[in-house]
Amino acid sequence: MRTPPAYIVLVDDDADTREMYAWSLEARGFEVAGAGTVAQAIERADARRPDLIVTDFTLPGEDGFMLASRIRASRTLADTPMVLVSGRAFVAGSGERALELFDRVLLKPVMPDDLIGEIVPLLVDRTAARLQRQVRAVREQVRRVPRGSGIDRILEAVTEVAGPAAPPAALLADGSAHYIAVNEAACDLTGRSRDELLGMSVWDLTPQVEVADGRRQWAQFVEYGALSGDYRLRTAGGIEVPAKYAAAAHVLPGCHLSLLLPVPSPLVAEL
C-alpha cells in the first residue's frame, strides 16, 4: 500500500515562481495545485482540502494576510498549515500578525530545497498534533456522554471530533492487545476487512523486528494511559506503511484506543 502524496496549494501571481517551486515539489513526490490570486487559492482549497498552503504576500487585489485570514475563518480549513514566502520584512504589529496567521514565515530569496526543508517537519508535526488533539477529544466525549453501547460510542466520537475531515484509522484493543473494534478507515489503511482485524492483535500489524520493543511500550501505555509517536504498520500485502499514532488507554475500562494516520509518501522520503 502506497500512502497518498501530500497535496499543496501554491499561491503566487508570478507564473515563473510558481513553476519553479511546483517543479521541485512534484519532483519530491508532492502533488501541487497552483493559484495566482486569493480567490483562486480559496477555490482550490474548497474543492479539495490541502495538506498545506504556501503563499506569497503580494498578490493581485488581496494579499497573503487576507488569504490566511479567510482560511483561518473557514470551518473546514481553519487548521490547514500555512507558509508565507515574502519579499518584505514584517515589523512591529505586522510581524506579530504574520506569526499569528502562518505556521512559517520565510523571507525571499527562498530556494526550493529550503522551502521543502520547512514543509516536511511542519506537515509531520501537524499530523502528530492533530492525532493527539483528537484522541483527547474522543476520551472527553465518551466520558461526558456515556450513552449507547460503549464501543459504538467511541467510534462515533472518532468521526465527530474529526469534523469535516476524514476520520483517522481507529482501532480499539483489549488488555491483551487483541482488537475488539475498528472503523472503516482502519480497514482501508491496513488493507484488511473488519472481520480480519477483529481476529488479530496489535502484534499482527507490527513488523517482526519491532515486536519486542512494541510489547514493552504496550505495557507502559496500559499502565500510564497515553502514548504517541511513529509506527510502521504492516498491511495485508506485507508492505510496511509509516504512520503517526496517538493512543489513550482505558477510554472505557479495559478498552484502549489508537488513532493512526499514514505519513504521505514524499514526507517519508525526506525524513
N, C-alpha and C positions, 0 to 999 in steps of 0.2 A: 504494500500500500504506500503510495507516494502522497505526502502531505501537500495540500494546495499551496501555491505561491502567495506571498503577501501582496495585497493589492494596494497600490499607492496612487493617489490623485496628485498630480504635479502641476502647479499653477504658476505661470509666468507669461507675461504678454510678449516676450521675445521668443520667437519660434526657435532660433538657433540655440538659445539656452535650454529650452525645453528638450530639444532633440539631444543635446549633449548629455544632460542628466538622464533622460529616458534610455538612451543607448546603453549607458553604463549600468543602470539599474536592471534593465532587461537582460543584459549580458550576465548578471549575477543571479538571474532566476526570478526577479520580481516582475509582477505584472503592473503596467503603468498606464494610466489614462491622463492625457494632457488637457489643460484648460488655460485660456488666455484672459479670462475675466472672472470676477467673483460669481456672477450669475452662472457661467459655465461650470465653475467648480461645484457650486451648490447642486446644479443639475446632475453632475456626475456622481456626487456623493449620495443624493437622494435615490438615484437609480440603482446604485449598488454601494452598500456601506463599505467604505475603505478601511484598511488596517491603519493607514496613516495618510496625512495630507502634508505636502511640502509646498510652501508658497513664498513668492517674492512679496516685498512690502508694497512697492509702487506698481499699481495695476490701473487700467483704464476705469475712470469713474470712481469705484470704491476700492479702498486699499486693503492690504493684508489684515489690518486690525478689524476692518468691517467683516471680512470673511470669517475670521476667528470668532468674532462676537456672534455672528449668525450660527456658526457651528455650535458654540457653547450654549446657545439658547435653544437648540434643537432637542426635542425629546429623544430622538433616535440616534443622534450623532454627537451628543454633548461630550462623551468621554473619548472621542477619537483623538489619538495622539497627533499633535501638530508641530511642524518645524518651520520656523521663519528664516528665510535666507534673504538678507537685506544689504543694500549698498550704503545705508545710512546708519550712523551710530545713534542709539537712543540714550537720552539723558533724562535725569530727574523723573518726573511723572510718566513720561512716555516709556522710559526704560522699565519702570515698575509694571506698567500696563502690559508691555510685551511679555514680561515674565509671568504675569497672571494668565495671559491668554495662550501662550505657547509652551510646549514642553522643552523645546530647544530654540535658542536664538543664535544664528550664525551670521557673521559679518563677511561680506564678499571681500576678496575673491574666495570662493569655496570650491575646491576641486571635487570631482565626483567621488573619489575614494574617501575624501574627508566626510562628505555627506553620508555615504554608506556607513562609515565608521560611527556616526552618530545615530543612524537609523536602527542598526541592528540591536544594540543594547536597549534602546528605547522600546522597541517592539517586544523584546523578550521580557523586560521588566514590567511592561504594561500587562502582558499576558499573565504573569505571576500575580501581580497585584489584583487583577480582575478576579482571578480564581479565589484568592484569599478573601476578598470582599464578599463574593458570592457564597462561599461556604459558611462564613459567619452569618450572613443574612438568612440562609436556609435554616441554620440552627435556631436563630431567634424566632423565625416564623413558626417553626414546629413547636417550640416551647410556648409561644404566645397563643397559638390557635390549635389546640390539641383535638381537632375534630376528625372524624372519619378514621379509616384504617391508618395506623401509624406509618407503615412503609409507603402506602399510596400518598399520604400527606407529604412525605419527604420529597418524593419525585415531583409532586405538584409544585412544591415550593421551589425546586430547582428551576422549573420552567418560569415560574412567576418572577423570581429575582433576576432572571436573565433579561426580562423586559422584551423589547422588540428584537433583540439579538437572538441568534440560535443558541439554545442552552448547551452547556458543555456536556461531555460524557459523564454520566453519573453512575457509580457502582456502589452498592451497599453490601457490606460483608458482615458476617457474624464474628464472634470472638476467635474462632479458629481460622479466620481469613477465607471462609467459603462465601461465595456470592449468594445473596438472597433476593436481590432485586437490581435491575438495571434499566436505563432508559434507552430510547431508540438511538440517541447519539452514541452511546457506548457500543451498541451493535455495529453502527457504521464505522466507528473508529477501529474496532477490533476485527471487523470482517466476520463476525460470528452472530448466530441467531441468539435470541433471548434464552431459549431453552439450553443451548450450548453453554452460554455463560453461567447459567444457574447450576450447571453441573461441574463448575470449575472453582478453583481457588485463586487467590492473588498470585500464587507462585506459578500457576499455569500460564500467566501472561507475562511473567518476568523472565528475561534471558537467564539461562542456567548459571552463567558466571556471576550474576548479581544476586542469586537467591540467598546465599548465606548472609550478606550484608542486609538484604531486604528483611529477613526474619528478625534480625536484631532491631532494625528500625521499627518493624511492626510491633514488637513487644514494648518499645519505648513509647510508640504512638498510643497504644491502648492504655498505657499507664498514665501518660501526661496529657493526652487529649487533643493534640493538634500536631500536624506535620505538613510541610510543603517543600517543593523543590523540583528537581529534574527526575525524569523517569523514562526508561526505554521500554516501550510496550511491544510485545511480540504478537503479531497478528496471526490469523488463521493460516496465512501463506508462509509463515516463518520469518516474515520481514520485521525488523526492529524499527519502530517509529519513535523518534524523540518527542517527548511531551513535557509539559509543565503540569504539576498537580498540586492540589490543596486538599487536605483531609481533616475531618473532625470526628473524633471518637465519641461514642455514646450519644449520638444525636437522639436516639432512643436507647433504653437500656440494652446493652449487648449488640447494638446496631451501629456500624461505623460507615461514614460516608466519604467517598473520594470523588473529586471533580477533576477532570483532565481535559486539556486542550493540546492538540498537536502543535509542535513548533513548525511554522511554514518552512518549506524546503530551502529557500535561499538563506534563511537565518541559520539553519543547521550548518551550511557550508561556511558561513562567516564566523561562527562561534569557535 
